[in-house]
Amino acid sequence: MRSQKITYEHPAVWGRHVFLIGLVFIAIALPSTSLLQAQTKAFVSTPPGSFSELVKHVSRSVVNISVEKVIKDRNQGQIPFGPEDPMRDFFERFFGEQVPKEFKQIGLDTGFVINKDGFILTNNHVVEDADEIRVKIGDDREFSAQVVGRDPKTDLALIKIDAKGSLNSDN
């Protein structure tokens, strides 16, 4: 008696497997697609008619954030290069024998007004260790801001401005 080796190299067998796997994927994808469509309809009640309308609608909540940090030199103002280092000439040409002991680092970013009380959502890395935070809103008013909370893991920060008038926010 000869034993036959069963192989799956036959095209009909592969075709059935591919067909069954395809049916499984379709069965999984259809309910999630309809769920996604239902969620999208719930969030977008009346979509804007054009991209420019969308920009006008959303841009009212976008603000410009500028931060300033004072960076102190750890080398106590001395040139960090040896006498034979070619970078020494470069630094001496611009700074003399003393490197500045501190300098200002300025950064720009954006944030989003999340309510009319002046709370703004931005990135943590922008406001972290900032000495001064300024927020400029769409009508060119500028405010000083304070950090309310930060989360380095998600890189989110909440800042607050004291806006005496109404803010351009939909919330």
Secondary structure in CASP SS format (residue, H / E / C, confidence):
PFRMAT SS
TARGET T0000
AUTHOR 0000-0000-0000
METHOD secondary structure of the structure
MODEL  1
M C 1.00
R C 1.00
S C 1.00
Q C 1.00
K C 1.00
I C 1.00
T C 1.00
Y C 1.00
E C 1.00
H C 1.00
P H 1.00
A H 1.00
V H 1.00
W H 1.00
G H 1.00
R H 1.00
H H 1.00
V H 1.00
F H 1.00
L H 1.00
I H 1.00
G H 1.00
L H 1.00
V H 1.00
F H 1.00
I H 1.00
A H 1.00
I H 1.00
A H 1.00
L H 1.00
P H 1.00
S H 1.00
T H 1.00
S H 1.00
L H 1.00
L H 1.00
Q H 1.00
A H 1.00
Q H 1.00
T H 1.00
K H 1.00
A H 1.00
F H 1.00
V C 1.00
S C 1.00
T C 1.00
P C 1.00
P C 1.00
G C 1.00
S C 1.00
F H 1.00
S H 1.00
E H 1.00
L H 1.00
V H 1.00
K H 1.00
H H 1.00
V H 1.00
S H 1.00
R C 1.00
S C 1.00
V E 1.00
V E 1.00
N E 1.00
I E 1.00
S E 1.00
V E 1.00
E E 1.00
K E 1.00
V E 1.00
I E 1.00
K E 1.00
D C 1.00
R C 1.00
N C 1.00
Q C 1.00
G C 1.00
Q E 1.00
I C 1.00
P C 1.00
F C 1.00
G C 1.00
P C 1.00
E C 1.00
D C 1.00
P H 1.00
M H 1.00
R H 1.00
D H 1.00
F H 1.00
F H 1.00
E H 1.00
R H 1.00
F H 1.00
F H 1.00
G C 1.00
E C 1.00
Q E 1.00
V C 1.00
P C 1.00
K C 1.00
E E 1.00
F E 1.00
K E 1.00
Q E 1.00
I E 1.00
G E 1.00
L E 1.00
D E 1.00
T E 1.00
G E 1.00
F E 1.00
V E 1.00
I C 1.00
N C 1.00
K C 1.00
D C 1.00
G C 1.00
F E 1.00
I E 1.00
L E 1.00
T E 1.00
N E 1.00
N H 1.00
H H 1.00
V H 1.00
V H 1.00
E C 1.00
D C 1.00
A C 1.00
D C 1.00
E E 1.00
I E 1.00
R E 1.00
V E 1.00
K E 1.00
I C 1.00
G C 1.00
D C 1.00
D C 1.00
R C 1.00
E E 1.00
F E 1.00
S E 1.00
A E 1.00
Q E 1.00
V E 1.00
V E 1.00
G E 1.00
R E 1.00
D E 1.00
P C 1.00
K C 1.00
T C 1.00
D C 1.00
L E 1.00
A E 1.00
L E 1.00
I E 1.00
K E 1.00
I E 1.00
D C 1.00
A C 1.00
K C 1.00
G C 1.00
S C 1.00
L C 1.00
N C 1.00
S C 1.00
D C 1.00
N C 1.00
END
